[in-house]
Amino acid sequence: MRPYILIEWNDTKTEAKGWLCVFNLAKGYSGGGIRMHPTVTREEVIRLAEAMAYKRKACENTWQGGAKAGIVYDYKAPDAVDVLKRFIIAMRPYIDAGLAMGSDLGTKYEDVYRIFDELGMGRPMTKSMKNNPIIAKGQENVRKLLKSEYDGFLLNDLTTGYGVAVSADEAWKQMDGEPGASVVIQGFGCVGLSCTHRLHKLGYKIVGIADANCFVYCKDGLDVESLVSNVLPRGEMDQSKFDPSWEVMPNSGWLDVPCDILVPVALEDVINGGNVDKVKAKLICEGANIPVAASADPGLYERGIQIVPDFITNLGAVRFFYTITFGVIEPTAENVIHDIDALCRRNVAKIFEISKATGRYQRDIALEIFEPDTQDEPEC
Ligand SMILES: NC(=O)c1ccc[n+]([C@@H]2O[C@H](COP(=O)([O-])OP(=O)(O)OC[C@H]3O[C@@H](n4cnc5c(N)ncnc54)[C@H](O)[C@@H]3O)[C@@H](O)[C@H]2O)c1
């Protein structure tokens, strides 16, 4: 499929530039997050929008298509939120027409929503949604739930990470893996942090974590509770709290150590044709969007390394917004988590069972099962 709409933007006050890609519409509606990172490219935004289109399908969401936006800028710069605001102003005609934009790598949903409020935009909705009382109530429930906590995290900060962890667990069980398997995680931000926490609670041994600054490793398992409770803003580990026995390496070291399961939850294309031979794990659970480049897939398949694709594992936040906005489940934090758990386990089991029966690569199976529908004529 080709992307439906692709728009380029150039900032008026900085060198920042960006793109919005609406990959497909469903009932005239689409949505996805806004990413900010110095390495963002146009092609990346298109691929991310495509992955979002598949994710909607894997979420059983027939109301929304997939979109994504990306801004080439340093998310740590003091004026990063101003740049984000100018991007949102430029995209306003699409957002006002119902294109739902949220946060992604390098941006925070609180900032996106605050900008919507400052600009008096409300929450994105199509005309048919505005006239639907179930959706009006659902949006109020989303607002309430966004403030609720579960397991010590804000609900929206754990929905995706918890789904990634459960997907890894289900895949490992499908592979008849031994309990207490060792895990290396790349990324300790919104998704990586809660994923690490949940995998630890599920009995996995977290032996290595990489963030933007370093890779920390301990073959007997890191002290996850200490790392989680001491995390710094922007998903950086507090190195002053590291145990002296842990090995600290450059963050590229995350592929150099042995482990059973690899969970890339930071950037795209981090496993690629150039480094695929370094992968030592038996299973890769894609927590980030598009962390494994197409050039790595043949090498992984040939070596029998199993994979859970991104749009299956990291659909938690998308499923949360969908089920609550559209009144699919009763609006409690417990229901949100249980629903995501069940969906991730169901989808992972489906693709692994087919893979076991046919010997096919899990990504190929998932791309077939969850191929997005298109419907560009609005409902109203
Ligand atoms: N936030 C969500 O709900 C959500 C939902 C679906 C998918 N995703 C995807 O998950 C990924 C991570 O998103 P996030 O929201 O956790 O982002 P984030 O900005 O909160 O965290 C990013 C993490 O990656 C680390 N990092 C940055 N550069 C690195 C490098 N070179 N090596 C190792 N680590 C590095 C950062 O230190 C941080 O820990 C992205 O691909 C995003 O698209 C996020």
Ligand as a Chemical Component Dictionary entry (heavy atoms), coordinates in Angstrom:
data_LIG
# 
_chem_comp.id                   LIG 
_chem_comp.type                 NON-POLYMER 
_chem_comp.pdbx_formal_charge   0 
_chem_comp.three_letter_code    LIG 
# 
loop_
_chem_comp_atom.comp_id 
_chem_comp_atom.atom_id 
_chem_comp_atom.alt_atom_id 
_chem_comp_atom.type_symbol 
_chem_comp_atom.charge 
_chem_comp_atom.model_Cartn_x 
_chem_comp_atom.model_Cartn_y 
_chem_comp_atom.model_Cartn_z 
_chem_comp_atom.pdbx_ordinal 
LIG N1  N1  N 0  5.028  5.778 24.342 1  
LIG C1  C1  C 0  4.184  4.892 23.824 2  
LIG O1  O1  O 0  3.086  4.657 24.354 3  
LIG C2  C2  C 0  4.570  4.098 22.608 4  
LIG C3  C3  C 0  3.587  3.299 22.020 5  
LIG C4  C4  C 0  3.940  2.482 20.957 6  
LIG C5  C5  C 0  5.240  2.478 20.495 7  
LIG N2  N2  N 1  6.168  3.287 21.072 8  
LIG C6  C6  C 0  7.526  3.214 20.536 9  
LIG O2  O2  O 0  8.418  2.774 21.556 10 
LIG C7  C7  C 0  9.703  3.372 21.359 11 
LIG C8  C8  C 0  10.114 4.109 22.620 12 
LIG O3  O3  O 0  9.122  5.065 22.933 13 
LIG P1  P1  P 0  9.066  5.780 24.357 14 
LIG O4  O4  O 0  7.757  6.469 24.417 15 
LIG O5  O5  O -1 9.439  4.816 25.434 16 
LIG O6  O6  O 0  10.211 6.866 24.193 17 
LIG P2  P2  P 0  10.952 7.717 25.319 18 
LIG O7  O7  O 0  11.377 8.957 24.660 19 
LIG O8  O8  O 0  10.126 7.800 26.559 20 
LIG O9  O9  O 0  12.221 6.798 25.695 21 
LIG C9  C9  C 0  13.226 6.495 24.777 22 
LIG C10 C10 C 0  14.300 5.688 25.482 23 
LIG O10 O10 O 0  15.290 5.320 24.523 24 
LIG C11 C11 C 0  16.569 5.654 25.046 25 
LIG N3  N3  N 0  17.505 5.877 23.956 26 
LIG C12 C12 C 0  17.594 6.935 23.118 27 
LIG N4  N4  N 0  18.630 6.762 22.267 28 
LIG C13 C13 C 0  19.194 5.569 22.575 29 
LIG C14 C14 C 0  20.290 4.824 22.069 30 
LIG N5  N5  N 0  21.020 5.266 21.066 31 
LIG N6  N6  N 0  20.569 3.619 22.637 32 
LIG C15 C15 C 0  19.834 3.149 23.658 33 
LIG N7  N7  N 0  18.770 3.800 24.184 34 
LIG C16 C16 C 0  18.463 4.994 23.641 35 
LIG C17 C17 C 0  16.332 6.881 25.909 36 
LIG O11 O11 O 0  17.372 7.087 26.840 37 
LIG C18 C18 C 0  15.025 6.454 26.589 38 
LIG O12 O12 O 0  15.313 5.571 27.651 39 
LIG C19 C19 C 0  9.549  4.242 20.108 40 
LIG O13 O13 O 0  9.873  3.478 18.974 41 
LIG C20 C20 C 0  8.072  4.553 20.069 42 
LIG O14 O14 O 0  7.638  4.844 18.754 43 
LIG C21 C21 C 0  5.861  4.111 22.104 44 
# 
loop_
_chem_comp_bond.comp_id 
_chem_comp_bond.atom_id_1 
_chem_comp_bond.atom_id_2 
_chem_comp_bond.value_order 
_chem_comp_bond.pdbx_ordinal 
LIG N1  C1  SING 1  
LIG C1  O1  DOUB 2  
LIG C1  C2  SING 3  
LIG C2  C3  SING 4  
LIG C2  C21 DOUB 5  
LIG C3  C4  DOUB 6  
LIG C4  C5  SING 7  
LIG C5  N2  DOUB 8  
LIG N2  C6  SING 9  
LIG N2  C21 SING 10 
LIG C6  O2  SING 11 
LIG C6  C20 SING 12 
LIG O2  C7  SING 13 
LIG C7  C8  SING 14 
LIG C7  C19 SING 15 
LIG C8  O3  SING 16 
LIG O3  P1  SING 17 
LIG P1  O4  DOUB 18 
LIG P1  O5  SING 19 
LIG P1  O6  SING 20 
LIG O6  P2  SING 21 
LIG P2  O7  DOUB 22 
LIG P2  O8  SING 23 
LIG P2  O9  SING 24 
LIG O9  C9  SING 25 
LIG C9  C10 SING 26 
LIG C10 O10 SING 27 
LIG C10 C18 SING 28 
LIG O10 C11 SING 29 
LIG C11 N3  SING 30 
LIG C11 C17 SING 31 
LIG N3  C12 SING 32 
LIG N3  C16 SING 33 
LIG C12 N4  DOUB 34 
LIG N4  C13 SING 35 
LIG C13 C14 SING 36 
LIG C13 C16 DOUB 37 
LIG C14 N5  SING 38 
LIG C14 N6  DOUB 39 
LIG N6  C15 SING 40 
LIG C15 N7  DOUB 41 
LIG N7  C16 SING 42 
LIG C17 O11 SING 43 
LIG C17 C18 SING 44 
LIG C18 O12 SING 45 
LIG C19 O13 SING 46 
LIG C19 C20 SING 47 
LIG C20 O14 SING 48 
# 
